[in-house]
Amino acid sequence: MKTSSLALAFILSIAGQHVLAGAPESFEKAKIALREKVYFDRQTSDVGDLYCGCRWTWMGRSGGRLDLKSCGYEVRTDSNRAQRIEWEHIVPAWVLGHQRQCWQKGGRENCKTSDPVFRVMEADMHNLSPTIGEVNADRSNYSYGVLPSTPAQYGACPTRTDFKQRVTEPRDAVKGLVARVQFYMHDRYGLSMSRQQQQLFMAWNRMYPASAWERERDQRIAQVMGHHNPFVTGERTWTLGHKPSREGLAGQGTATPARRPVEPPVQVAEESGSAPVIGNSASKIYHLPVGCPSYEQVQEKNRVSFGSAADAEAAGFRRAGNCR
């Protein structure tokens, strides 16, 4: 007896609505779907590419040729990759695979051929965004962080990478998006995240709320994938030590994640009690509610609230010099 389309839809729904007919089955198909159904009209918008805000012209099924003058971009070393659009995994494929057995036995190619969970993660459209190929290459699989002393590397493009520390700081305009994608991927697929990275992304999430384009992007992707990023819609929030839902693993293969060594605890500065730590977004200086004379003097338009001094410092703020 044939299963009706209605029954099939019901079965998929019961499975958790995580594997829908429209969801891309591979990274290559995900790039095409993003080109055709999400970013099809964004190439000439003010939003631009992820890391630099450049405009581009579509070429082929998912590629593009960048207009570097549109964002004042200057080539660092690789002119060829600087000219083309590439699709950045905000949570790198290395992170997705390195926590799984398949990666230990043959790297990314082995994961793509042997691990259905990895293929789903690699093709998750919420985690992909078009960006300049050279910056994509420089970011590699580095962590995100704050680089106050790293000089500009790409002309007017504010994204920077410290190759020695293996850290990239994205431009301010996308820090909130980056944080919410990190929350989504780690929550959905049960990935582990260090305490320090959690603090950084929690700070960015507060400082940079979802823009109109981020909400529209989420809506367009949900129409293909069948689900939203709940950290964009506000259905879910991330707190320190968040327990992942692992929703994306429902109905997938049973390949088990590889064990990772337990990271040493990060030293956290003193908490501020019930009153928040106040940061000045203009000066990148923060003030404690006790012992800092300028605590009440930060202009309202520049105020950023943090739960602790550690959160403020993770977001790139430094303590006011007149704090006792």
Helices and strands as residue ranges (DSSP letters): H 5-14, H 27-37, E 55-59, E 63-67, G 68-71, H 79-82, E 85-89, H 93-98, H 101-104, H 107-114, H 116-122, G 125-127, E 128-132, H 133-139, E 143-144, E 160-162, E 167-169, G 172-174, H 175-188, H 195-207, H 212-225, H 230-233, G 247-249, E 277-280, E 285-287, G 295-297, G 300-302, E 303-306, H 309-314, E 318-319
